[in-house]
Amino acid sequence: MSTAAEAGAAPSVAIIMDGNRRWAEGRGLSVADGHREGTRALRRTVEAAIDRGVGSIAVYGFSTENWTRPADEVATLMEILGQTIDRELPDLAEQGVRTRFLGRRDRVPGDLPARMAELERATANRDTLQLWIAFDYGGRAEIVEAARRLVADGIAGDAVDEDAISTRLYAPELPDPDLVIRASGEQRLSNFMLWQSAYAELVFTDTLWPDFGAADLGAALDEFAQRQRRFGGR
């Protein structure tokens, strides 16, 4: 049985970006300040991932449950998404980052869906690293939607297999993560990529997301490299 490092392929990583609120509260700052600092952490983490040869990163930007947060916080998060599209992601595109979004878009306000789509078009030919931003996303909702598509497509029950479901997820081309990292000390998936993470290795760090950076990513990747991956075998 080989370690992940010996397998040799560029790893696919998923990150639960948690801890913005606690980071802000610990510094006497607003929640909005915490979320804005979180976007800076995203940029430096993606840049560090390029340096480490990561092939794909999927990050949890906004969950289906986040709509229950206070209206002013939700509005701030939507504003920050727009700012990230305008300021951070184009700079990453210059470094070869292709950005795509997964999740629902029908509830995202204003012109944000159009701006998301335009960024996807503008970065479609970038191939250094794939960045997937899960926005208005929930793992259970994704699986439910896949089941609805099976019904709509008239797929017979005895024809339903893993491939039939996988091809009807929000982004069938999204690679399954080899490694899932969660910041902030919490140790749960919180409804993130439940289908895709079936055999992912999990690493939990106490670092709050706004403080996360190259050293934290490197430590997680180094730990992952020593894991024995069995995929249900012995």
KETISE-184007 format. One record per residue: x, y, z of N, C-alpha, C in turn. Coordinates in nm, 4 decimals, padded with zeros to 6 digits, always signed. Example, Ala and Ser with C-alpha at 12.3 -4.5 7.8 and 13.67 -1.06 7.14 Angstrom:
residues 2
[[+01.3190, -00.5690, +00.7800], [+01.2300, -00.4500, +00.7800], [+01.3200, -00.3300, +00.7800]] [[+01.2850, -00.2250, +00.7080], [+01.3670, -00.1060, +00.7140], [+01.2900, +00.0030, +00.7870]] 
//
This chain:
residues 234
[[+00.0852, -00.1200, +00.0000], [+00.0000, +00.0000, +00.0000], [+00.0883, +00.1244, +00.0000]] [[+00.0709, +00.2145, -00.0968], [+00.1542, +00.3337, -00.1078], [+00.0912, +00.4497, -00.0329]] [[+00.1763, +00.5464, +00.0036], [+00.1251, +00.6687, +00.0631], [+00.0720, +00.7594, -00.0463]] [[+00.0012, +00.8659, -00.0050], [-00.0498, +00.9628, -00.1020], [+00.0643, +01.0265, -00.1793]] [[+00.1766, +01.0507, -00.1130], [+00.2901, +01.1130, -00.1807], [+00.3454, +01.0229, -00.2893]] [[+00.3480, +00.8927, -00.2624], [+00.4033, +00.7989, -00.3594], [+00.3124, +00.7808, -00.4799]] [[+00.1838, +00.8134, -00.4637], [+00.0898, +00.8020, -00.5756], [+00.1255, +00.8990, -00.6872]] [[+00.1784, +01.0179, -00.6503], [+00.2392, +01.1058, -00.7483], [+00.1506, +01.2086, -00.8156]] [[+00.0220, +01.1883, -00.8255], [-00.0649, +01.2802, -00.8992], [-00.0837, +01.4111, -00.8217]] [[-00.1102, +01.5205, -00.8968], [-00.1388, +01.6487, -00.8326], [-00.2663, +01.6357, -00.7498]] [[-00.2620, +01.6676, -00.6218], [-00.3798, +01.6464, -00.5372], [-00.4913, +01.7459, -00.5649]] [[-00.6114, +01.6995, -00.5405], [-00.7302, +01.7848, -00.5438], [-00.7697, +01.8127, -00.3990]] [[-00.7878, +01.9408, -00.3668], [-00.8097, +01.9837, -00.2291], [-00.9440, +02.0546, -00.2176]] [[-01.0123, +02.0319, -00.1066], [-01.1333, +02.1077, -00.0732], [-01.1115, +02.1720, +00.0633]] [[-01.1593, +02.2938, +00.0793], [-01.1351, +02.3679, +00.2038], [-01.2662, +02.4263, +00.2556]] [[-01.2916, +02.4013, +00.3835], [-01.4027, +02.4656, +00.4534], [-01.3443, +02.5875, +00.5241]] [[-01.3760, +02.7042, +00.4725], [-01.3160, +02.8295, +00.5200], [-01.3964, +02.8805, +00.6395]] [[-01.3576, +02.8403, +00.7584], [-01.4366, +02.8688, +00.8777], [-01.3557, +02.9528, +00.9762]] [[-01.4266, +03.0396, +01.0474], [-01.3634, +03.1156, +01.1550], [-01.3576, +03.2649, +01.1349]] [[-01.4182, +03.3166, +01.0279], [-01.4129, +03.4615, +01.0034], [-01.4743, +03.5415, +01.1180]] [[-01.5891, +03.4953, +01.1672], [-01.6590, +03.5684, +01.2732], [-01.5758, +03.5699, +01.4019]] [[-01.5235, +03.4531, +01.4404], [-01.4445, +03.4464, +01.5638], [-01.3164, +03.5289, +01.5524]] [[-01.2569, +03.5273, +01.4339], [-01.1371, +03.6085, +01.4113], [-01.1676, +03.7559, +01.4351]] [[-01.2791, +03.8023, +01.3807], [-01.3166, +03.9433, +01.3957], [-01.3502, +03.9765, +01.5404]] [[-01.4281, +03.8909, +01.6044], [-01.4681, +03.9171, +01.7432], [-01.3466, +03.9221, +01.8350]] [[-01.2485, +03.8372, +01.8088], [-01.1287, +03.8362, +01.8918], [-01.0453, +03.9620, +01.8785]] [[-01.0694, +04.0380, +01.7737], [-00.9942, +04.1617, +01.7496], [-01.0796, +04.2864, +01.7653]] [[-01.2024, +04.2681, +01.8118], [-01.2919, +04.3821, +01.8286], [-01.3344, +04.4447, +01.6979]] [[-01.3370, +04.3654, +01.5913], [-01.3734, +04.4143, +01.4588], [-01.5133, +04.3669, +01.4221]] [[-01.5655, +04.4199, +01.3128], [-01.6970, +04.3784, +01.2660], [-01.6883, +04.2431, +01.1960]] [[-01.8022, +04.1752, +01.1873], [-01.8073, +04.0486, +01.1144], [-01.7667, +04.0713, +00.9687]] [[-01.8082, +04.1842, +00.9126], [-01.7712, +04.2152, +00.7743], [-01.6203, +04.2204, +00.7577]] [[-01.5502, +04.2772, +00.8568], [-01.4043, +04.2814, +00.8502], [-01.3468, +04.1397, +00.8469]] [[-01.4072, +04.0494, +00.9235], [-01.3618, +03.9108, +00.9228], [-01.3802, +03.8455, +00.7875]] [[-01.4955, +03.8689, +00.7261], [-01.5204, +03.8093, +00.5940], [-01.4258, +03.8680, +00.4889]] [[-01.3990, +03.9978, +00.4974], [-01.3079, +04.0586, +00.4002], [-01.1660, +04.0045, +00.4164]] [[-01.1252, +03.9847, +00.5407], [-00.9933, +03.9267, +00.5628], [-00.9890, +03.7833, +00.5112]] [[-01.1035, +03.7164, +00.5166], [-01.1115, +03.5810, +00.4631], [-01.0846, +03.5744, +00.3140]] [[-01.1249, +03.6777, +00.2395], [-01.0966, +03.6777, +00.0949], [-00.9470, +03.6912, +00.0689]] [[-00.8769, +03.7636, +00.1545], [-00.7313, +03.7743, +00.1398], [-00.6659, +03.6395, +00.1683]] [[-00.7209, +03.5680, +00.2664], [-00.6683, +03.4345, +00.2961], [-00.6891, +03.3407, +00.1780]] [[-00.8027, +03.3555, +00.1095], [-00.8290, +03.2720, -00.0072], [-00.7240, +03.2964, -00.1142]] [[-00.6953, +03.4221, -00.1409], [-00.5988, +03.4530, -00.2468], [-00.4618, +03.3947, -00.2155]] [[-00.4121, +03.4169, -00.0931], [-00.2767, +03.3679, -00.0633], [-00.2732, +03.2153, -00.0560]] [[-00.3849, +03.1536, -00.0192], [-00.3889, +03.0080, -00.0149], [-00.3866, +02.9498, -00.1552]] [[-00.4597, +03.0114, -00.2474], [-00.4574, +02.9653, -00.3858], [-00.3182, +02.9833, -00.4446]] [[-00.2548, +03.0965, -00.4166], [-00.1190, +03.1179, -00.4670], [-00.0216, +03.0153, -00.4093]] [[-00.0401, +02.9813, -00.2816], [+00.0444, +02.8786, -00.2204], [+00.0178, +02.7423, -00.2827]] [[-00.1077, +02.7173, -00.3177], [-00.1436, +02.5892, -00.3806], [-00.0768, +02.5752, -00.5165]] [[-00.0675, +02.6851, -00.5909], [+00.0032, +02.6817, -00.7187], [+00.1478, +02.6408, -00.6956]] [[+00.2103, +02.6996, -00.5950], [+00.3502, +02.6690, -00.5659], [+00.3693, +02.5229, -00.5267]] [[+00.2673, +02.4644, -00.4643], [+00.2774, +02.3253, -00.4192], [+00.2297, +02.2247, -00.5243]] [[+00.1891, +02.2707, -00.6407], [+00.1488, +02.1797, -00.7463], [+00.0108, +02.1195, -00.7293]] [[-00.0749, +02.1859, -00.6528], [-00.2132, +02.1397, -00.6379], [-00.2858, +02.1607, -00.7700]] [[-00.3668, +02.0638, -00.8094], [-00.4365, +02.0747, -00.9368], [-00.5715, +02.1424, -00.9283]] [[-00.6396, +02.1259, -00.8137], [-00.7756, +02.1775, -00.8003], [-00.8028, +02.2111, -00.6543]] [[-00.8702, +02.3233, -00.6322], [-00.9156, +02.3614, -00.4987], [-01.0637, +02.3959, -00.5069]] [[-01.1427, +02.3378, -00.4187], [-01.2835, +02.3744, -00.4031], [-01.3008, +02.4349, -00.2644]] [[-01.3620, +02.5526, -00.2561], [-01.3784, +02.6203, -00.1278], [-01.5268, +02.6461, -00.1013]] [[-01.5611, +02.6429, +00.0265], [-01.6990, +02.6619, +00.0713], [-01.7209, +02.8097, +00.0969]] [[-01.7796, +02.8788, -00.0006], [-01.7964, +03.0227, +00.0114], [-01.9227, +03.0662, +00.0820]] [[-02.0346, +02.9987, +00.0535], [-02.1644, +03.0379, +00.1103], [-02.2548, +02.9162, +00.1015]] [[-02.3065, +02.8720, +00.2147], [-02.3870, +02.7502, +00.2171], [-02.5354, +02.7826, +00.2036]] [[-02.6139, +02.6808, +00.1729], [-02.7579, +02.6998, +00.1658], [-02.8141, +02.7427, +00.3010]] [[-02.7466, +02.7031, +00.4088], [-02.7921, +02.7410, +00.5429], [-02.7558, +02.8850, +00.5793]] [[-02.6589, +02.9423, +00.5080], [-02.6150, +03.0779, +00.5420], [-02.7214, +03.1839, +00.5172]] [[-02.8249, +03.1506, +00.4399], [-02.9327, +03.2476, +00.4192], [-03.0043, +03.2818, +00.5493]] [[-02.9921, +03.1969, +00.6519], [-03.0594, +03.2234, +00.7795], [-02.9828, +03.3225, +00.8661]] [[-02.8662, +03.3637, +00.8245], [-02.7908, +03.4623, +00.9011], [-02.8599, +03.5991, +00.8934]] [[-02.8233, +03.6926, +00.9815], [-02.8842, +03.8261, +00.9762], [-02.8757, +03.8873, +00.8374]] [[-02.9805, +03.9584, +00.7994], [-02.9899, +04.0117, +00.6631], [-02.8721, +04.1011, +00.6279]] [[-02.8229, +04.1799, +00.7247], [-02.7108, +04.2691, +00.6934], [-02.5829, +04.1908, +00.6673]] [[-02.5659, +04.0779, +00.7371], [-02.4481, +03.9957, +00.7126], [-02.4565, +03.9284, +00.5751]] [[-02.5754, +03.8806, +00.5390], [-02.5931, +03.8193, +00.4072], [-02.5646, +03.9225, +00.2983]] [[-02.6163, +04.0435, +00.3164], [-02.5920, +04.1485, +00.2175], [-02.4428, +04.1780, +00.2046]] [[-02.3735, +04.1785, +00.3178], [-02.2289, +04.2020, +00.3151], [-02.1566, +04.0910, +00.2403]] [[-02.1977, +03.9666, +00.2622], [-02.1350, +03.8542, +00.1937], [-02.1554, +03.8626, +00.0426]] [[-02.2736, +03.9076, +00.0007], [-02.2978, +03.9240, -00.1429], [-02.2106, +04.0366, -00.1991]] [[-02.1969, +04.1434, -00.1223], [-02.1101, +04.2540, -00.1650], [-01.9651, +04.2069, -00.1770]] [[-01.9214, +04.1267, -00.0804], [-01.7838, +04.0776, -00.0820], [-01.7614, +03.9830, -00.1994]] [[-01.8621, +03.9028, -00.2346], [-01.8494, +03.8181, -00.3526], [-01.8234, +03.9036, -00.4760]] [[-01.8995, +04.0112, -00.4914], [-01.8784, +04.0997, -00.6057], [-01.7401, +04.1605, -00.6057]] [[-01.6932, +04.2031, -00.4891], [-01.5593, +04.2612, -00.4796], [-01.4517, +04.1571, -00.5122]] [[-01.4737, +04.0338, -00.4691], [-01.3775, +03.9273, -00.4969], [-01.3710, +03.8987, -00.6461]] [[-01.4873, +03.8975, -00.7111], [-01.4909, +03.8767, -00.8562], [-01.4161, +03.9880, -00.9288]] [[-01.4298, +04.1106, -00.8792], [-01.3699, +04.2252, -00.9472], [-01.2209, +04.2408, -00.9181]] [[-01.1775, +04.2051, -00.7938], [-01.0421, +04.2420, -00.7518], [-00.9472, +04.1239, -00.7358]] [[-00.9916, +04.0207, -00.6690], [-00.9011, +03.9112, -00.6348], [-00.8891, +03.8073, -00.7466]] [[-01.0031, +03.7646, -00.7995], [-01.0018, +03.6531, -00.8937], [-00.9379, +03.6872, -01.0287]] [[-00.9533, +03.8101, -01.0809], [-00.8816, +03.8419, -01.2055], [-00.7298, +03.8345, -01.1897]] [[-00.6789, +03.8753, -01.0730], [-00.5353, +03.8651, -01.0494], [-00.4910, +03.7190, -01.0454]] [[-00.5739, +03.6333, -00.9875], [-00.5415, +03.4909, -00.9862], [-00.5466, +03.4338, -01.1276]] [[-00.6389, +03.4851, -01.2093], [-00.6474, +03.4392, -01.3485], [-00.5169, +03.4660, -01.4222]] [[-00.4517, +03.5778, -01.3922], [-00.3241, +03.6093, -01.4558], [-00.2165, +03.5083, -01.4182]] [[-00.2386, +03.4373, -01.3067], [-00.1450, +03.3324, -01.2641], [-00.1893, +03.1947, -01.3135]] [[-00.2915, +03.1922, -01.3998], [-00.3338, +03.0673, -01.4604], [-00.4476, +02.9971, -01.3900]] [[-00.5205, +03.0686, -01.3048], [-00.6287, +03.0065, -01.2275], [-00.7603, +03.0168, -01.3039]] [[-00.8227, +02.9036, -01.3239], [-00.9569, +02.8987, -01.3815], [-01.0582, +02.8935, -01.2685]] [[-01.1531, +02.9863, -01.2663], [-01.2525, +02.9921, -01.1602], [-01.3879, +02.9461, -01.2110]] [[-01.4514, +02.8592, -01.1321], [-01.5884, +02.8171, -01.1591], [-01.6664, +02.8124, -01.0282]] [[-01.7966, +02.8239, -01.0424], [-01.8849, +02.8243, -00.9262], [-01.9749, +02.7013, -00.9305]] [[-02.0062, +02.6474, -00.8122], [-02.1046, +02.5404, -00.8065], [-02.2041, +02.5700, -00.6968]] [[-02.3292, +02.5332, -00.7244], [-02.4391, +02.5628, -00.6345], [-02.5521, +02.6291, -00.7111]] [[-02.6485, +02.6783, -00.6379], [-02.7603, +02.7476, -00.7005], [-02.7217, +02.8914, -00.7358]] [[-02.7845, +02.9441, -00.8410], [-02.7619, +03.0843, -00.8763], [-02.8921, +03.1635, -00.8814]] [[-03.0035, +03.0936, -00.8718], [-03.1314, +03.1626, -00.8863], [-03.1647, +03.2506, -00.7664]] [[-03.0964, +03.2309, -00.6543], [-03.1239, +03.3132, -00.5361], [-03.0166, +03.4196, -00.5137]] [[-02.9116, +03.4165, -00.5930], [-02.8061, +03.5170, -00.5803], [-02.8559, +03.6475, -00.6416]] [[-02.8480, +03.7589, -00.5686], [-02.9159, +03.8817, -00.6123], [-02.8443, +03.9597, -00.7216]] [[-02.9219, +04.0514, -00.7811], [-02.8678, +04.1497, -00.8738], [-02.7971, +04.0898, -00.9934]] [[-02.6860, +04.1534, -01.0303], [-02.6118, +04.1088, -01.1479], [-02.5018, +04.0095, -01.1133]] [[-02.4995, +03.9618, -00.9886], [-02.3932, +03.8693, -00.9490], [-02.3908, +03.7417, -01.0334]] [[-02.5074, +03.6786, -01.0632], [-02.4998, +03.5591, -01.1479], [-02.4344, +03.5853, -01.2829]] [[-02.4647, +03.7000, -01.3429], [-02.4045, +03.7335, -01.4720], [-02.2547, +03.7557, -01.4576]] [[-02.2133, +03.8169, -01.3486], [-02.0706, +03.8411, -01.3267], [-01.9970, +03.7104, -01.2978]] [[-02.0619, +03.6194, -01.2283], [-02.0036, +03.4867, -01.2054], [-01.9826, +03.4152, -01.3384]] [[-02.0855, +03.4193, -01.4226], [-02.0769, +03.3521, -01.5525], [-01.9689, +03.4152, -01.6403]] [[-01.9572, +03.5464, -01.6357], [-01.8566, +03.6149, -01.7170], [-01.7158, +03.5776, -01.6717]] [[-01.6939, +03.5679, -01.5416], [-01.5626, +03.5270, -01.4923], [-01.5303, +03.3847, -01.5371]] [[-01.6300, +03.2983, -01.5328], [-01.6095, +03.1608, -01.5799], [-01.5679, +03.1593, -01.7264]] [[-01.6351, +03.2405, -01.8081], [-01.5998, +03.2475, -01.9506], [-01.4594, +03.3045, -01.9698]] [[-01.4268, +03.4081, -01.8929], [-01.2996, +03.4768, -01.9112], [-01.1799, +03.3913, -01.8699]] [[-01.2020, +03.2960, -01.7792], [-01.0896, +03.2142, -01.7303], [-01.0933, +03.0718, -01.7847]] [[-01.1794, +03.0452, -01.8805], [-01.2001, +02.9081, -01.9279], [-01.0745, +02.8440, -01.9853]] [[-00.9803, +02.9256, -02.0341], [-00.8595, +02.8684, -02.0954], [-00.7412, +02.8632, -01.9997]] [[-00.7605, +02.9001, -01.8733], [-00.6520, +02.8927, -01.7751], [-00.6381, +02.7482, -01.7272]] [[-00.5149, +02.7027, -01.7105], [-00.4973, +02.5608, -01.6788], [-00.3917, +02.5323, -01.5727]] [[-00.3477, +02.6349, -01.4987], [-00.2504, +02.6106, -01.3921], [-00.3169, +02.5467, -01.2710]] [[-00.4332, +02.5963, -01.2337], [-00.5072, +02.5443, -01.1187], [-00.6540, +02.5725, -01.1402]] [[-00.7394, +02.4776, -01.1018], [-00.8837, +02.4969, -01.1047], [-00.9311, +02.5421, -00.9671]] [[-01.0018, +02.6533, -00.9626], [-01.0614, +02.7022, -00.8385], [-01.2124, +02.6921, -00.8498]] [[-01.2713, +02.6157, -00.7600], [-01.4162, +02.5992, -00.7550], [-01.4683, +02.6678, -00.6299]] [[-01.5637, +02.7582, -00.6467], [-01.6222, +02.8289, -00.5335], [-01.7650, +02.7804, -00.5155]] [[-01.7892, +02.7118, -00.4041], [-01.9239, +02.6633, -00.3726], [-02.0016, +02.7779, -00.3092]] [[-02.1036, +02.8252, -00.3801], [-02.1785, +02.9428, -00.3361], [-02.3273, +02.9125, -00.3471]] [[-02.3998, +02.9379, -00.2387], [-02.5374, +02.8888, -00.2222], [-02.5387, +02.7386, -00.2498]] [[-02.4529, +02.6707, -00.1767], [-02.4285, +02.5285, -00.1993], [-02.4579, +02.4482, -00.0732]] [[-02.5137, +02.3294, -00.0918], [-02.5302, +02.2318, +00.0149], [-02.5183, +02.0930, -00.0428]] [[-02.4450, +02.0075, +00.0245], [-02.4234, +01.8731, -00.0270], [-02.5518, +01.7930, -00.0403]] [[-02.6404, +01.8021, +00.0587], [-02.7664, +01.7287, +00.0504], [-02.8533, +01.7825, -00.0620]] [[-02.8590, +01.9156, -00.0743], [-02.9385, +01.9756, -00.1812], [-02.8870, +01.9326, -00.3178]] [[-02.7561, +01.9199, -00.3309], [-02.6972, +01.8768, -00.4577], [-02.7415, +01.7349, -00.4926]] [[-02.7415, +01.6461, -00.3940], [-02.7819, +01.5080, -00.4192], [-02.9310, +01.5005, -00.4507]] [[-03.0123, +01.5804, -00.3803], [-03.1555, +01.5853, -00.4101], [-03.1785, +01.6323, -00.5532]] [[-03.1056, +01.7348, -00.5948], [-03.1201, +01.7856, -00.7308], [-03.0790, +01.6799, -00.8331]] [[-02.9738, +01.6044, -00.8026], [-02.9327, +01.4971, -00.8929], [-03.0433, +01.3928, -00.9053]] [[-03.1099, +01.3610, -00.7925], [-03.2200, +01.2647, -00.7965], [-03.3353, +01.3180, -00.8810]] [[-03.3643, +01.4458, -00.8696], [-03.4706, +01.5051, -00.9511], [-03.4361, +01.4976, -01.0995]] [[-03.3095, +01.5181, -01.1316], [-03.2686, +01.5104, -01.2717], [-03.2801, +01.3670, -01.3240]] [[-03.2528, +01.2700, -01.2387], [-03.2714, +01.1307, -01.2792], [-03.4169, +01.1043, -01.3170]] [[-03.5080, +01.1542, -01.2330], [-03.6506, +01.1365, -01.2598], [-03.6896, +01.2086, -01.3886]] [[-03.6436, +01.3341, -01.4014], [-03.6780, +01.4124, -01.5202], [-03.6247, +01.3478, -01.6479]] [[-03.5113, +01.2803, -01.6364], [-03.4517, +01.2139, -01.7525], [-03.5121, +01.0767, -01.7786]] [[-03.6052, +01.0352, -01.6939], [-03.6723, +00.9075, -01.7146], [-03.5837, +00.7858, -01.6928]] [[-03.4863, +00.7982, -01.6039], [-03.3951, +00.6871, -01.5786], [-03.4653, +00.5813, -01.4934]] [[-03.4652, +00.4576, -01.5407], [-03.5285, +00.3486, -01.4658], [-03.4482, +00.3188, -01.3398]] [[-03.5194, +00.2726, -01.2372], [-03.4549, +00.2469, -01.1101], [-03.3368, +00.1527, -01.1201]] [[-03.3489, +00.0475, -01.2003], [-03.2401, -00.0494, -01.2089], [-03.1235, +00.0016, -01.2928]] [[-03.1385, +00.1206, -01.3520], [-03.0297, +00.1813, -01.4289], [-02.9545, +00.2871, -01.3478]] [[-03.0003, +00.3128, -01.2252], [-02.9358, +00.4138, -01.1416], [-02.8117, +00.3542, -01.0768]] [[-02.6963, +00.4132, -01.1048], [-02.5724, +00.3726, -01.0411], [-02.4940, +00.4987, -01.0034]] [[-02.3740, +00.4803, -00.9541], [-02.2966, +00.5964, -00.9112], [-02.2693, +00.6924, -01.0263]] [[-02.2402, +00.6392, -01.1420], [-02.2129, +00.7259, -01.2567], [-02.3360, +00.8084, -01.2943]] [[-02.4545, +00.7468, -01.2856], [-02.5777, +00.8186, -01.3199], [-02.5986, +00.9372, -01.2273]] [[-02.5643, +00.9194, -01.1007], [-02.5782, +01.0299, -01.0055], [-02.4671, +01.1319, -01.0250]] [[-02.3435, +01.0848, -01.0374], [-02.2293, +01.1762, -01.0492], [-02.2425, +01.2707, -01.1673]] [[-02.2941, +01.2210, -01.2779], [-02.3061, +01.3053, -01.3973], [-02.4190, +01.4067, -01.3863]] [[-02.4987, +01.3977, -01.2812], [-02.6084, +01.4916, -01.2614], [-02.5880, +01.5828, -01.1408]] [[-02.4684, +01.5810, -01.0851], [-02.4345, +01.6755, -00.9802], [-02.4154, +01.8143, -01.0410]] [[-02.4013, +01.9152, -00.9562], [-02.3890, +02.0525, -01.0065], [-02.2746, +02.0675, -01.1061]] [[-02.1612, +02.0040, -01.0775], [-02.0437, +02.0178, -01.1641], [-01.9813, +01.8802, -01.1807]] [[-02.0299, +01.8014, -01.2760], [-01.9797, +01.6641, -01.2924], [-01.8294, +01.6572, -01.3170]] [[-01.7726, +01.7619, -01.3738], [-01.6299, +01.7614, -01.4043], [-01.5428, +01.7968, -01.2834]] [[-01.6029, +01.8376, -01.1742], [-01.5288, +01.8683, -01.0524], [-01.4625, +01.7412, -00.9985]] [[-01.3305, +01.7399, -00.9835], [-01.2659, +01.6177, -00.9329], [-01.2989, +01.5935, -00.7866]] [[-01.3155, +01.4667, -00.7500], [-01.3349, +01.4341, -00.6096], [-01.2129, +01.4794, -00.5309]] [[-01.2321, +01.5413, -00.4155], [-01.1158, +01.5869, -00.3392], [-01.0375, +01.4701, -00.2806]] [[-00.9075, +01.4785, -00.2903], [-00.8213, +01.3845, -00.2197], [-00.8100, +01.4233, -00.0727]] [[-00.8155, +01.5529, -00.0473], [-00.7941, +01.6076, +00.0865], [-00.8979, +01.7145, +00.1145]] [[-00.9633, +01.7054, +00.2299], [-01.0534, +01.8102, +00.2776], [-00.9915, +01.8723, +00.4018]] [[-00.9743, +02.0037, +00.3980], [-00.9175, +02.0782, +00.5105], [-01.0274, +02.1645, +00.5717]] [[-01.0382, +02.1625, +00.7037], [-01.1304, +02.2548, +00.7694], [-01.0513, +02.3422, +00.8663]] [[-01.0671, +02.4731, +00.8501], [-01.0048, +02.5681, +00.9412], [-01.0922, +02.5873, +01.0650]] [[-01.0337, +02.6459, +01.1692], [-01.1028, +02.6982, +01.2883], [-01.1191, +02.5989, +01.4016]] [[-01.0750, +02.4760, +01.3887], [-01.0844, +02.3813, +01.4986], [-01.2085, +02.2956, +01.5008]] [[-01.3102, +02.3311, +01.4236], [-01.4298, +02.2473, +01.4165], [-01.3971, +02.1205, +01.3375]] [[-01.4645, +02.0112, +01.3719], [-01.4331, +01.8828, +01.3092], [-01.5589, +01.8190, +01.2524]] [[-01.6089, +01.8768, +01.1465], [-01.7261, +01.8247, +01.0758], [-01.7240, +01.8787, +00.9335]] [[-01.8021, +01.8148, +00.8461], [-01.8068, +01.8550, +00.7055], [-01.9098, +01.9643, +00.6784]] [[-02.0088, +01.9788, +00.7656], [-02.1084, +02.0857, +00.7515], [-02.1745, +02.0880, +00.6144]] [[-02.2106, +01.9687, +00.5640], [-02.2892, +01.9589, +00.4416], [-02.2100, +02.0013, +00.3172]] [[-02.0784, +01.9821, +00.3207], [-01.9925, +02.0239, +00.2095], [-01.9437, +01.9031, +00.1313]] [[-01.9804, +01.8958, +00.0045], [-01.9308, +01.7956, -00.0894], [-01.9421, +01.6540, -00.0316]] [[-02.0611, +01.6211, +00.0157], [-02.0821, +01.4920, +00.0819], [-02.0591, +01.3754, -00.0125]] [[-02.1075, +01.3864, -00.1348], [-02.0899, +01.2785, -00.2318], [-01.9432, +01.2660, -00.2724]] [[-01.8835, +01.3788, -00.3050], [-01.7489, +01.3781, -00.3609], [-01.6421, +01.3409, -00.2579]] [[-01.6708, +01.3634, -00.1299], [-01.5700, +01.3435, -00.0256], [-01.5734, +01.2049, +00.0370]] [[-01.6390, +01.1108, -00.0281], [-01.6575, +00.9774, +00.0306], [-01.5265, +00.9138, +00.0753]] [[-01.4188, +00.9314, -00.0019], [-01.2904, +00.8702, +00.0326], [-01.1799, +00.9735, +00.0516]] [[-01.2180, +01.0969, +00.0767], [-01.1186, +01.2012, +00.0992], [-01.0517, +01.1828, +00.2347]] [[-00.9268, +01.2237, +00.2424], [-00.8584, +01.2344, +00.3706], [-00.8983, +01.3677, +00.4342]] [[-00.9129, +01.3690, +00.5654], [-00.9584, +01.4876, +00.6369], [-00.8472, +01.5414, +00.7260]] [[-00.8257, +01.6719, +00.7205], [-00.7302, +01.7380, +00.8084], [-00.8002, +01.8577, +00.8718]] [[-00.7939, +01.8665, +01.0035], [-00.8551, +01.9767, +01.0763], [-00.7449, +02.0600, +01.1415]] [[-00.7555, +02.1904, +01.1261], [-00.6566, +02.2808, +01.1849], [-00.7264, +02.3820, +01.2741]] [[-00.6594, +02.4213, +01.3820], [-00.7165, +02.5205, +01.4728], [-00.7059, +02.6624, +01.4183]] [[-00.6303, +02.6823, +01.3130], [-00.6126, +02.8159, +01.2558], [-00.7450, +02.8704, +01.2050]] [[-00.7812, +02.9904, +01.2474], [-00.9003, +03.0556, +01.1937], [-00.8730, +03.0955, +01.0487]] [[-00.9763, +03.0877, +00.9659], [-00.9536, +03.1058, +00.8225], [-00.8809, +03.2353, +00.7867]] [[-00.9127, +03.3515, +00.8448], [-00.8397, +03.4727, +00.8039], [-00.6904, +03.4670, +00.8311]] [[-00.6455, +03.3776, +00.9195], [-00.5030, +03.3623, +00.9469], [-00.4393, +03.2513, +00.8641]] [[-00.5197, +03.1803, +00.7865], [-00.4715, +03.0650, +00.7104], [-00.3840, +03.1124, +00.5956]] [[-00.2806, +03.0346, +00.5670], [-00.1927, +03.0725, +00.4572], [-00.1046, +02.9579, +00.4132]] [[+00.0096, +02.9915, +00.3536], [+00.0964, +02.8917, +00.2925], [+00.1442, +02.7871, +00.3922]] [[+00.1786, +02.8291, +00.5142], [+00.2294, +02.7340, +00.6124], [+00.1224, +02.6334, +00.6516]] [[-00.0013, +02.6805, +00.6675], [-00.1108, +02.5907, +00.7058], [-00.1430, +02.4934, +00.5931]] [[-00.1472, +02.5446, +00.4703], [-00.1719, +02.4562, +00.3566], [-00.0594, +02.3542, +00.3438]] [[+00.0629, +02.4002, +00.3584], [+00.1758, +02.3098, +00.3480], [+00.1726, +02.2006, +00.4532]] [[+00.1354, +02.2367, +00.5771], [+00.1284, +02.1375, +00.6836], [+00.0216, +02.0330, +00.6537]] [[-00.0921, +02.0772, +00.6014], [-00.1999, +01.9838, +00.5675], [-00.1583, +01.8919, +00.4537]] [[-00.0932, +01.9484, +00.3522], [-00.0477, +01.8664, +00.2399], [+00.0608, +01.7669, +00.2827]] [[+00.1472, +01.8096, +00.3733], [+00.2514, +01.7193, +00.4220], [+00.1907, +01.6040, +00.5013]] [[+00.0885, +01.6364, +00.5833], [+00.0206, +01.5294, +00.6567], [-00.0500, +01.4349, +00.5602]] [[-00.1167, +01.4919, +00.4614], [-00.1851, +01.4102, +00.3613], [-00.0879, +01.3178, +00.2894]] [[+00.0303, +01.3674, +00.2592], [+00.1282, +01.2896, +00.1832], [+00.1699, +01.1622, +00.2547]] [[+00.1543, +01.1594, +00.3881], [+00.1929, +01.0420, +00.4652], [+00.0767, +00.9459, +00.4888]] [[-00.0440, +00.9851, +00.4476], [-00.1593, +00.8997, +00.4705], [-00.1567, +00.7774, +00.3779]] [[-00.1992, +00.6642, +00.4316], [-00.2192, +00.5432, +00.3521], [-00.3627, +00.5445, +00.2986]] [[-00.3785, +00.5524, +00.1696], [-00.5113, +00.5602, +00.1091], [-00.5551, +00.4222, +00.0615]] [[-00.6625, +00.3718, +00.1195], [-00.7053, +00.2360, +00.0906], [-00.8344, +00.2296, +00.0087]] [[-00.9137, +00.3357, +00.0086], [-01.0380, +00.3403, -00.0686], [-01.1266, +00.2203, -00.0394]] [[-01.1346, +00.1840, +00.0875], [-01.2221, +00.0731, +00.1273], [-01.1553, -00.0617, +00.1244]] [[-01.0326, -00.0686, +00.0696], [-00.9609, -00.1966, +00.0650], [-00.8764, -00.2147, +00.1891]] [[-00.7877, -00.3114, +00.1855], [-00.7033, -00.3396, +00.3009], [-00.5586, -00.3014, +00.2727]] 
//
